[in-house]
């Protein structure tokens, strides 16, 4: 459980610096979004990371026309 929170913190810190695209696969992005949607007790950091995952999903959808999230 703590390793997931640590992973989210690392992702959050790496994403909060800029609005560039993420270098993760669509499948991994979708997995993160599904995990965010299924978790009712998000920490503030995890909530920000989840928001960044959603923004990235929307950005990819606009770019490709494939809205998979």
N, CA, C and O atoms as a Maestro MAE file, in Angstrom:
{
 s_m_m2io_version
 :::
 2.0.0
}

f_m_ct {
 s_m_title
 :::
 protein
 m_atom[276] {
  # First column is atom index #
  i_m_mmod_type
  r_m_x_coord
  r_m_y_coord
  r_m_z_coord
  i_m_residue_number
  s_m_chain_name
  s_m_pdb_residue_name
  s_m_pdb_atom_name
  i_m_atomic_number
  :::
  1 25 0.818 -1.194 0.000 1 A "UNK " " N  " 7
  2 3 0.000 0.000 0.000 1 A "UNK " " CA " 6
  3 2 0.862 1.257 0.000 1 A "UNK " " C  " 6
  4 15 0.575 2.214 -0.720 1 A "UNK " " O  " 8
  5 25 1.918 1.252 0.811 2 A "UNK " " N  " 7
  6 3 2.794 2.412 0.875 2 A "UNK " " CA " 6
  7 2 3.579 2.582 -0.413 2 A "UNK " " C  " 6
  8 15 3.902 3.708 -0.792 2 A "UNK " " O  " 8
  9 25 3.893 1.488 -1.093 3 A "UNK " " N  " 7
  10 3 4.637 1.603 -2.344 3 A "UNK " " CA " 6
  11 2 3.794 2.274 -3.420 3 A "UNK " " C  " 6
  12 15 4.333 2.987 -4.267 3 A "UNK " " O  " 8
  13 25 2.476 2.059 -3.402 4 A "UNK " " N  " 7
  14 3 1.596 2.735 -4.366 4 A "UNK " " CA " 6
  15 2 1.575 4.229 -4.093 4 A "UNK " " C  " 6
  16 15 1.607 5.034 -5.023 4 A "UNK " " O  " 8
  17 25 1.522 4.592 -2.848 5 A "UNK " " N  " 7
  18 3 1.526 6.016 -2.499 5 A "UNK " " CA " 6
  19 2 2.851 6.666 -2.877 5 A "UNK " " C  " 6
  20 15 2.878 7.797 -3.363 5 A "UNK " " O  " 8
  21 25 3.924 5.964 -2.657 6 A "UNK " " N  " 7
  22 3 5.231 6.475 -3.039 6 A "UNK " " CA " 6
  23 2 5.309 6.639 -4.548 6 A "UNK " " C  " 6
  24 15 5.838 7.637 -5.038 6 A "UNK " " O  " 8
  25 25 4.788 5.669 -5.286 7 A "UNK " " N  " 7
  26 3 4.792 5.755 -6.738 7 A "UNK " " CA " 6
  27 2 3.986 6.973 -7.199 7 A "UNK " " C  " 6
  28 15 4.426 7.713 -8.079 7 A "UNK " " O  " 8
  29 25 2.806 7.179 -6.606 8 A "UNK " " N  " 7
  30 3 1.996 8.341 -6.965 8 A "UNK " " CA " 6
  31 2 2.722 9.639 -6.645 8 A "UNK " " C  " 6
  32 15 2.644 10.594 -7.417 8 A "UNK " " O  " 8
  33 25 3.419 9.690 -5.529 9 A "UNK " " N  " 7
  34 3 4.157 10.885 -5.170 9 A "UNK " " CA " 6
  35 2 5.250 11.169 -6.191 9 A "UNK " " C  " 6
  36 15 5.442 12.315 -6.597 9 A "UNK " " O  " 8
  37 25 5.954 10.147 -6.598 10 A "UNK " " N  " 7
  38 3 7.009 10.311 -7.601 10 A "UNK " " CA " 6
  39 2 6.414 10.784 -8.920 10 A "UNK " " C  " 6
  40 15 6.943 11.693 -9.561 10 A "UNK " " O  " 8
  41 25 5.311 10.161 -9.319 11 A "UNK " " N  " 7
  42 3 4.641 10.578 -10.562 11 A "UNK " " CA " 6
  43 2 4.170 12.016 -10.433 11 A "UNK " " C  " 6
  44 15 4.328 12.808 -11.361 11 A "UNK " " O  " 8
  45 25 3.603 12.352 -9.309 12 A "UNK " " N  " 7
  46 3 3.109 13.698 -9.084 12 A "UNK " " CA " 6
  47 2 4.230 14.722 -9.215 12 A "UNK " " C  " 6
  48 15 4.075 15.737 -9.895 12 A "UNK " " O  " 8
  49 25 5.332 14.463 -8.579 13 A "UNK " " N  " 7
  50 3 6.449 15.393 -8.632 13 A "UNK " " CA " 6
  51 2 7.003 15.537 -10.039 13 A "UNK " " C  " 6
  52 15 7.392 16.630 -10.449 13 A "UNK " " O  " 8
  53 25 7.039 14.451 -10.769 14 A "UNK " " N  " 7
  54 3 7.568 14.531 -12.127 14 A "UNK " " CA " 6
  55 2 6.594 15.214 -13.074 14 A "UNK " " C  " 6
  56 15 7.016 15.827 -14.055 14 A "UNK " " O  " 8
  57 25 5.307 15.118 -12.799 15 A "UNK " " N  " 7
  58 3 4.306 15.728 -13.672 15 A "UNK " " CA " 6
  59 2 4.005 17.171 -13.326 15 A "UNK " " C  " 6
  60 15 3.585 17.936 -14.194 15 A "UNK " " O  " 8
  61 25 4.207 17.553 -12.102 16 A "UNK " " N  " 7
  62 3 3.829 18.889 -11.682 16 A "UNK " " CA " 6
  63 2 4.772 19.960 -12.224 16 A "UNK " " C  " 6
  64 15 4.442 21.145 -12.182 16 A "UNK " " O  " 8
  65 25 5.914 19.572 -12.722 17 A "UNK " " N  " 7
  66 3 6.891 20.541 -13.195 17 A "UNK " " CA " 6
  67 2 6.512 21.153 -14.537 17 A "UNK " " C  " 6
  68 15 6.928 22.272 -14.837 17 A "UNK " " O  " 8
  69 25 5.744 20.455 -15.338 18 A "UNK " " N  " 7
  70 3 5.440 20.975 -16.662 18 A "UNK " " CA " 6
  71 2 4.174 20.344 -17.219 18 A "UNK " " C  " 6
  72 15 3.605 19.429 -16.624 18 A "UNK " " O  " 8
  73 25 3.749 20.842 -18.357 19 A "UNK " " N  " 7
  74 3 2.547 20.332 -19.010 19 A "UNK " " CA " 6
  75 2 2.893 19.439 -20.202 19 A "UNK " " C  " 6
  76 15 2.045 19.211 -21.064 19 A "UNK " " O  " 8
  77 25 4.096 18.945 -20.260 20 A "UNK " " N  " 7
  78 3 4.492 18.074 -21.367 20 A "UNK " " CA " 6
  79 2 3.776 16.742 -21.267 20 A "UNK " " C  " 6
  80 15 3.225 16.387 -20.225 20 A "UNK " " O  " 8
  81 25 3.794 16.017 -22.364 21 A "UNK " " N  " 7
  82 3 3.109 14.728 -22.370 21 A "UNK " " CA " 6
  83 2 3.874 13.706 -21.519 21 A "UNK " " C  " 6
  84 15 5.084 13.812 -21.315 21 A "UNK " " O  " 8
  85 25 3.133 12.730 -21.040 22 A "UNK " " N  " 7
  86 3 3.718 11.662 -20.243 22 A "UNK " " CA " 6
  87 2 4.316 10.621 -21.175 22 A "UNK " " C  " 6
  88 15 3.858 10.433 -22.302 22 A "UNK " " O  " 8
  89 25 5.332 9.959 -20.688 23 A "UNK " " N  " 7
  90 3 5.964 8.919 -21.495 23 A "UNK " " CA " 6
  91 2 5.547 7.539 -20.996 23 A "UNK " " C  " 6
  92 15 6.391 6.678 -20.749 23 A "UNK " " O  " 8
  93 25 4.241 7.337 -20.851 24 A "UNK " " N  " 7
  94 3 3.725 6.027 -20.477 24 A "UNK " " CA " 6
  95 2 2.755 5.571 -21.552 24 A "UNK " " C  " 6
  96 15 2.202 6.379 -22.299 24 A "UNK " " O  " 8
  97 25 2.563 4.289 -21.615 25 A "UNK " " N  " 7
  98 3 1.680 3.737 -22.641 25 A "UNK " " CA " 6
  99 2 0.226 4.075 -22.331 25 A "UNK " " C  " 6
  100 15 -0.120 4.414 -21.199 25 A "UNK " " O  " 8
  101 25 -0.617 3.977 -23.356 26 A "UNK " " N  " 7
  102 3 -2.046 4.206 -23.167 26 A "UNK " " CA " 6
  103 2 -2.622 3.231 -22.147 26 A "UNK " " C  " 6
  104 15 -3.470 3.600 -21.335 26 A "UNK " " O  " 8
  105 25 -2.160 1.995 -22.192 27 A "UNK " " N  " 7
  106 3 -2.655 0.979 -21.265 27 A "UNK " " CA " 6
  107 2 -2.299 1.328 -19.828 27 A "UNK " " C  " 6
  108 15 -3.137 1.204 -18.935 27 A "UNK " " O  " 8
  109 25 -1.059 1.764 -19.595 28 A "UNK " " N  " 7
  110 3 -0.636 2.136 -18.244 28 A "UNK " " CA " 6
  111 2 -1.408 3.360 -17.769 28 A "UNK " " C  " 6
  112 15 -1.797 3.439 -16.603 28 A "UNK " " O  " 8
  113 25 -1.630 4.311 -18.665 29 A "UNK " " N  " 7
  114 3 -2.397 5.506 -18.319 29 A "UNK " " CA " 6
  115 2 -3.816 5.130 -17.921 29 A "UNK " " C  " 6
  116 15 -4.346 5.635 -16.932 29 A "UNK " " O  " 8
  117 25 -4.417 4.256 -18.684 30 A "UNK " " N  " 7
  118 3 -5.773 3.803 -18.379 30 A "UNK " " CA " 6
  119 2 -5.815 3.063 -17.042 30 A "UNK " " C  " 6
  120 15 -6.763 3.229 -16.273 30 A "UNK " " O  " 8
  121 25 -4.802 2.254 -16.762 31 A "UNK " " N  " 7
  122 3 -4.726 1.558 -15.469 31 A "UNK " " CA " 6
  123 2 -4.681 2.547 -14.303 31 A "UNK " " C  " 6
  124 15 -5.357 2.356 -13.292 31 A "UNK " " O  " 8
  125 25 -3.878 3.608 -14.452 32 A "UNK " " N  " 7
  126 3 -3.780 4.619 -13.400 32 A "UNK " " CA " 6
  127 2 -5.118 5.329 -13.206 32 A "UNK " " C  " 6
  128 15 -5.537 5.571 -12.074 32 A "UNK " " O  " 8
  129 25 -5.778 5.658 -14.296 33 A "UNK " " N  " 7
  130 3 -7.068 6.346 -14.198 33 A "UNK " " CA " 6
  131 2 -8.103 5.448 -13.531 33 A "UNK " " C  " 6
  132 15 -8.866 5.907 -12.680 33 A "UNK " " O  " 8
  133 25 -8.135 4.182 -13.906 34 A "UNK " " N  " 7
  134 3 -9.075 3.253 -13.278 34 A "UNK " " CA " 6
  135 2 -8.804 3.119 -11.783 34 A "UNK " " C  " 6
  136 15 -9.737 3.044 -10.984 34 A "UNK " " O  " 8
  137 25 -7.525 3.090 -11.406 35 A "UNK " " N  " 7
  138 3 -7.178 3.015 -9.987 35 A "UNK " " CA " 6
  139 2 -7.646 4.277 -9.259 35 A "UNK " " C  " 6
  140 15 -8.140 4.201 -8.134 35 A "UNK " " O  " 8
  141 25 -7.490 5.419 -9.896 36 A "UNK " " N  " 7
  142 3 -7.941 6.676 -9.289 36 A "UNK " " CA " 6
  143 2 -9.453 6.671 -9.089 36 A "UNK " " C  " 6
  144 15 -9.949 7.091 -8.044 36 A "UNK " " O  " 8
  145 25 -10.175 6.195 -10.091 37 A "UNK " " N  " 7
  146 3 -11.628 6.191 -10.014 37 A "UNK " " CA " 6
  147 2 -12.156 5.207 -8.979 37 A "UNK " " C  " 6
  148 15 -13.237 5.406 -8.426 37 A "UNK " " O  " 8
  149 25 -11.402 4.153 -8.715 38 A "UNK " " N  " 7
  150 3 -11.861 3.140 -7.768 38 A "UNK " " CA " 6
  151 2 -11.457 3.448 -6.328 38 A "UNK " " C  " 6
  152 15 -11.894 2.757 -5.408 38 A "UNK " " O  " 8
  153 25 -10.633 4.469 -6.117 39 A "UNK " " N  " 7
  154 3 -10.152 4.808 -4.776 39 A "UNK " " CA " 6
  155 2 -10.943 5.997 -4.246 39 A "UNK " " C  " 6
  156 15 -10.895 7.085 -4.820 39 A "UNK " " O  " 8
  157 25 -11.670 5.790 -3.149 40 A "UNK " " N  " 7
  158 3 -12.469 6.852 -2.546 40 A "UNK " " CA " 6
  159 2 -11.685 7.690 -1.541 40 A "UNK " " C  " 6
  160 15 -12.160 8.746 -1.122 40 A "UNK " " O  " 8
  161 25 -10.509 7.246 -1.151 41 A "UNK " " N  " 7
  162 3 -9.720 7.935 -0.127 41 A "UNK " " CA " 6
  163 2 -8.400 8.431 -0.700 41 A "UNK " " C  " 6
  164 15 -7.332 7.980 -0.289 41 A "UNK " " O  " 8
  165 25 -8.474 9.359 -1.646 42 A "UNK " " N  " 7
  166 3 -7.260 9.880 -2.261 42 A "UNK " " CA " 6
  167 2 -6.607 10.915 -1.355 42 A "UNK " " C  " 6
  168 15 -7.274 11.790 -0.804 42 A "UNK " " O  " 8
  169 25 -5.305 10.800 -1.215 43 A "UNK " " N  " 7
  170 3 -4.557 11.846 -0.526 43 A "UNK " " CA " 6
  171 2 -4.497 13.051 -1.457 43 A "UNK " " C  " 6
  172 15 -4.743 12.908 -2.655 43 A "UNK " " O  " 8
  173 25 -4.179 14.225 -0.943 44 A "UNK " " N  " 7
  174 3 -4.090 15.400 -1.830 44 A "UNK " " CA " 6
  175 2 -3.099 15.196 -2.982 44 A "UNK " " C  " 6
  176 15 -3.368 15.599 -4.113 44 A "UNK " " O  " 8
  177 25 -1.979 14.582 -2.697 45 A "UNK " " N  " 7
  178 3 -0.997 14.327 -3.752 45 A "UNK " " CA " 6
  179 2 -1.508 13.360 -4.800 45 A "UNK " " C  " 6
  180 15 -1.280 13.540 -5.996 45 A "UNK " " O  " 8
  181 25 -2.203 12.331 -4.337 46 A "UNK " " N  " 7
  182 3 -2.760 11.357 -5.277 46 A "UNK " " CA " 6
  183 2 -3.869 12.000 -6.118 46 A "UNK " " C  " 6
  184 15 -4.015 11.689 -7.300 46 A "UNK " " O  " 8
  185 25 -4.641 12.891 -5.508 47 A "UNK " " N  " 7
  186 3 -5.704 13.573 -6.244 47 A "UNK " " CA " 6
  187 2 -5.117 14.425 -7.367 47 A "UNK " " C  " 6
  188 15 -5.669 14.469 -8.466 47 A "UNK " " O  " 8
  189 25 -4.016 15.093 -7.097 48 A "UNK " " N  " 7
  190 3 -3.357 15.898 -8.128 48 A "UNK " " CA " 6
  191 2 -2.818 14.996 -9.235 48 A "UNK " " C  " 6
  192 15 -2.965 15.299 -10.419 48 A "UNK " " O  " 8
  193 25 -2.193 13.887 -8.844 49 A "UNK " " N  " 7
  194 3 -1.676 12.944 -9.833 49 A "UNK " " CA " 6
  195 2 -2.813 12.401 -10.694 49 A "UNK " " C  " 6
  196 15 -2.667 12.276 -11.910 49 A "UNK " " O  " 8
  197 25 -3.932 12.081 -10.073 50 A "UNK " " N  " 7
  198 3 -5.084 11.570 -10.829 50 A "UNK " " CA " 6
  199 2 -5.580 12.621 -11.806 50 A "UNK " " C  " 6
  200 15 -5.943 12.298 -12.936 50 A "UNK " " O  " 8
  201 25 -5.597 13.870 -11.379 51 A "UNK " " N  " 7
  202 3 -5.989 14.955 -12.282 51 A "UNK " " CA " 6
  203 2 -5.038 15.063 -13.464 51 A "UNK " " C  " 6
  204 15 -5.462 15.319 -14.591 51 A "UNK " " O  " 8
  205 25 -3.759 14.870 -13.204 52 A "UNK " " N  " 7
  206 3 -2.769 14.913 -14.285 52 A "UNK " " CA " 6
  207 2 -2.944 13.745 -15.245 52 A "UNK " " C  " 6
  208 15 -2.771 13.903 -16.453 52 A "UNK " " O  " 8
  209 25 -3.283 12.577 -14.718 53 A "UNK " " N  " 7
  210 3 -3.546 11.432 -15.594 53 A "UNK " " CA " 6
  211 2 -4.739 11.730 -16.497 53 A "UNK " " C  " 6
  212 15 -4.717 11.422 -17.688 53 A "UNK " " O  " 8
  213 25 -5.771 12.326 -15.924 54 A "UNK " " N  " 7
  214 3 -6.966 12.635 -16.708 54 A "UNK " " CA " 6
  215 2 -6.664 13.687 -17.773 54 A "UNK " " C  " 6
  216 15 -7.136 13.571 -18.904 54 A "UNK " " O  " 8
  217 25 -5.887 14.707 -17.426 55 A "UNK " " N  " 7
  218 3 -5.505 15.730 -18.403 55 A "UNK " " CA " 6
  219 2 -4.715 15.114 -19.553 55 A "UNK " " C  " 6
  220 15 -4.930 15.452 -20.718 55 A "UNK " " O  " 8
  221 25 -3.805 14.212 -19.218 56 A "UNK " " N  " 7
  222 3 -3.002 13.557 -20.255 56 A "UNK " " CA " 6
  223 2 -3.890 12.721 -21.159 56 A "UNK " " C  " 6
  224 15 -3.685 12.689 -22.373 56 A "UNK " " O  " 8
  225 25 -4.859 12.053 -20.590 57 A "UNK " " N  " 7
  226 3 -5.775 11.245 -21.381 57 A "UNK " " CA " 6
  227 2 -6.569 12.133 -22.342 57 A "UNK " " C  " 6
  228 15 -6.741 11.786 -23.511 57 A "UNK " " O  " 8
  229 25 -7.046 13.263 -21.856 58 A "UNK " " N  " 7
  230 3 -7.777 14.192 -22.708 58 A "UNK " " CA " 6
  231 2 -6.880 14.768 -23.796 58 A "UNK " " C  " 6
  232 15 -7.310 14.931 -24.938 58 A "UNK " " O  " 8
  233 25 -5.628 15.078 -23.441 59 A "UNK " " N  " 7
  234 3 -4.686 15.616 -24.426 59 A "UNK " " CA " 6
  235 2 -4.447 14.614 -25.544 59 A "UNK " " C  " 6
  236 15 -4.428 14.974 -26.721 59 A "UNK " " O  " 8
  237 25 -4.264 13.355 -25.165 60 A "UNK " " N  " 7
  238 3 -4.050 12.317 -26.177 60 A "UNK " " CA " 6
  239 2 -5.286 12.127 -27.037 60 A "UNK " " C  " 6
  240 15 -5.184 11.880 -28.239 60 A "UNK " " O  " 8
  241 25 -6.456 12.244 -26.420 61 A "UNK " " N  " 7
  242 3 -7.696 12.111 -27.182 61 A "UNK " " CA " 6
  243 2 -7.842 13.213 -28.214 61 A "UNK " " C  " 6
  244 15 -8.253 12.956 -29.345 61 A "UNK " " O  " 8
  245 25 -7.511 14.435 -27.835 62 A "UNK " " N  " 7
  246 3 -7.591 15.552 -28.779 62 A "UNK " " CA " 6
  247 2 -6.595 15.371 -29.921 62 A "UNK " " C  " 6
  248 15 -6.884 15.702 -31.071 62 A "UNK " " O  " 8
  249 25 -5.431 14.846 -29.588 63 A "UNK " " N  " 7
  250 3 -4.376 14.678 -30.586 63 A "UNK " " CA " 6
  251 2 -4.712 13.576 -31.588 63 A "UNK " " C  " 6
  252 15 -4.473 13.727 -32.787 63 A "UNK " " O  " 8
  253 25 -5.263 12.476 -31.098 64 A "UNK " " N  " 7
  254 3 -5.473 11.305 -31.950 64 A "UNK " " CA " 6
  255 2 -6.936 11.084 -32.351 64 A "UNK " " C  " 6
  256 15 -7.223 10.360 -33.305 64 A "UNK " " O  " 8
  257 25 -7.855 11.714 -31.614 65 A "UNK " " N  " 7
  258 3 -9.273 11.468 -31.860 65 A "UNK " " CA " 6
  259 2 -9.769 10.172 -31.213 65 A "UNK " " C  " 6
  260 15 -10.920 9.777 -31.396 65 A "UNK " " O  " 8
  261 25 -8.891 9.521 -30.463 66 A "UNK " " N  " 7
  262 3 -9.236 8.266 -29.799 66 A "UNK " " CA " 6
  263 2 -9.363 8.529 -28.303 66 A "UNK " " C  " 6
  264 15 -8.368 8.520 -27.579 66 A "UNK " " O  " 8
  265 25 -10.583 8.760 -27.847 67 A "UNK " " N  " 7
  266 3 -10.816 9.026 -26.428 67 A "UNK " " CA " 6
  267 2 -11.060 7.704 -25.711 67 A "UNK " " C  " 6
  268 15 -12.183 7.202 -25.687 67 A "UNK " " O  " 8
  269 25 -10.019 7.152 -25.137 68 A "UNK " " N  " 7
  270 3 -10.107 5.836 -24.506 68 A "UNK " " CA " 6
  271 2 -10.380 5.918 -23.019 68 A "UNK " " C  " 6
  272 15 -10.580 4.885 -22.379 68 A "UNK " " O  " 8
  273 25 -10.393 7.094 -22.458 69 A "UNK " " N  " 7
  274 3 -10.649 7.253 -21.021 69 A "UNK " " CA " 6
  275 2 -12.037 7.813 -20.781 69 A "UNK " " C  " 6
  276 15 -12.431 8.016 -19.632 69 A "UNK " " O  " 8
  :::
 }
 m_bond[275] {
  # First column is bond index #
  i_m_from
  i_m_to
  i_m_order
  :::
  1 1 2 1
  2 2 3 1
  3 3 4 2
  4 3 5 1
  5 5 6 1
  6 6 7 1
  7 7 8 2
  8 7 9 1
  9 9 10 1
  10 10 11 1
  11 11 12 2
  12 11 13 1
  13 13 14 1
  14 14 15 1
  15 15 16 2
  16 15 17 1
  17 17 18 1
  18 18 19 1
  19 19 20 2
  20 19 21 1
  21 21 22 1
  22 22 23 1
  23 23 24 2
  24 23 25 1
  25 25 26 1
  26 26 27 1
  27 27 28 2
  28 27 29 1
  29 29 30 1
  30 30 31 1
  31 31 32 2
  32 31 33 1
  33 33 34 1
  34 34 35 1
  35 35 36 2
  36 35 37 1
  37 37 38 1
  38 38 39 1
  39 39 40 2
  40 39 41 1
  41 41 42 1
  42 42 43 1
  43 43 44 2
  44 43 45 1
  45 45 46 1
  46 46 47 1
  47 47 48 2
  48 47 49 1
  49 49 50 1
  50 50 51 1
  51 51 52 2
  52 51 53 1
  53 53 54 1
  54 54 55 1
  55 55 56 2
  56 55 57 1
  57 57 58 1
  58 58 59 1
  59 59 60 2
  60 59 61 1
  61 61 62 1
  62 62 63 1
  63 63 64 2
  64 63 65 1
  65 65 66 1
  66 66 67 1
  67 67 68 2
  68 67 69 1
  69 69 70 1
  70 70 71 1
  71 71 72 2
  72 71 73 1
  73 73 74 1
  74 74 75 1
  75 75 76 2
  76 75 77 1
  77 77 78 1
  78 78 79 1
  79 79 80 2
  80 79 81 1
  81 81 82 1
  82 82 83 1
  83 83 84 2
  84 83 85 1
  85 85 86 1
  86 86 87 1
  87 87 88 2
  88 87 89 1
  89 89 90 1
  90 90 91 1
  91 91 92 2
  92 91 93 1
  93 93 94 1
  94 94 95 1
  95 95 96 2
  96 95 97 1
  97 97 98 1
  98 98 99 1
  99 99 100 2
  100 99 101 1
  101 101 102 1
  102 102 103 1
  103 103 104 2
  104 103 105 1
  105 105 106 1
  106 106 107 1
  107 107 108 2
  108 107 109 1
  109 109 110 1
  110 110 111 1
  111 111 112 2
  112 111 113 1
  113 113 114 1
  114 114 115 1
  115 115 116 2
  116 115 117 1
  117 117 118 1
  118 118 119 1
  119 119 120 2
  120 119 121 1
  121 121 122 1
  122 122 123 1
  123 123 124 2
  124 123 125 1
  125 125 126 1
  126 126 127 1
  127 127 128 2
  128 127 129 1
  129 129 130 1
  130 130 131 1
  131 131 132 2
  132 131 133 1
  133 133 134 1
  134 134 135 1
  135 135 136 2
  136 135 137 1
  137 137 138 1
  138 138 139 1
  139 139 140 2
  140 139 141 1
  141 141 142 1
  142 142 143 1
  143 143 144 2
  144 143 145 1
  145 145 146 1
  146 146 147 1
  147 147 148 2
  148 147 149 1
  149 149 150 1
  150 150 151 1
  151 151 152 2
  152 151 153 1
  153 153 154 1
  154 154 155 1
  155 155 156 2
  156 155 157 1
  157 157 158 1
  158 158 159 1
  159 159 160 2
  160 159 161 1
  161 161 162 1
  162 162 163 1
  163 163 164 2
  164 163 165 1
  165 165 166 1
  166 166 167 1
  167 167 168 2
  168 167 169 1
  169 169 170 1
  170 170 171 1
  171 171 172 2
  172 171 173 1
  173 173 174 1
  174 174 175 1
  175 175 176 2
  176 175 177 1
  177 177 178 1
  178 178 179 1
  179 179 180 2
  180 179 181 1
  181 181 182 1
  182 182 183 1
  183 183 184 2
  184 183 185 1
  185 185 186 1
  186 186 187 1
  187 187 188 2
  188 187 189 1
  189 189 190 1
  190 190 191 1
  191 191 192 2
  192 191 193 1
  193 193 194 1
  194 194 195 1
  195 195 196 2
  196 195 197 1
  197 197 198 1
  198 198 199 1
  199 199 200 2
  200 199 201 1
  201 201 202 1
  202 202 203 1
  203 203 204 2
  204 203 205 1
  205 205 206 1
  206 206 207 1
  207 207 208 2
  208 207 209 1
  209 209 210 1
  210 210 211 1
  211 211 212 2
  212 211 213 1
  213 213 214 1
  214 214 215 1
  215 215 216 2
  216 215 217 1
  217 217 218 1
  218 218 219 1
  219 219 220 2
  220 219 221 1
  221 221 222 1
  222 222 223 1
  223 223 224 2
  224 223 225 1
  225 225 226 1
  226 226 227 1
  227 227 228 2
  228 227 229 1
  229 229 230 1
  230 230 231 1
  231 231 232 2
  232 231 233 1
  233 233 234 1
  234 234 235 1
  235 235 236 2
  236 235 237 1
  237 237 238 1
  238 238 239 1
  239 239 240 2
  240 239 241 1
  241 241 242 1
  242 242 243 1
  243 243 244 2
  244 243 245 1
  245 245 246 1
  246 246 247 1
  247 247 248 2
  248 247 249 1
  249 249 250 1
  250 250 251 1
  251 251 252 2
  252 251 253 1
  253 253 254 1
  254 254 255 1
  255 255 256 2
  256 255 257 1
  257 257 258 1
  258 258 259 1
  259 259 260 2
  260 259 261 1
  261 261 262 1
  262 262 263 1
  263 263 264 2
  264 263 265 1
  265 265 266 1
  266 266 267 1
  267 267 268 2
  268 267 269 1
  269 269 270 1
  270 270 271 1
  271 271 272 2
  272 271 273 1
  273 273 274 1
  274 274 275 1
  275 275 276 2
  :::
 }
}
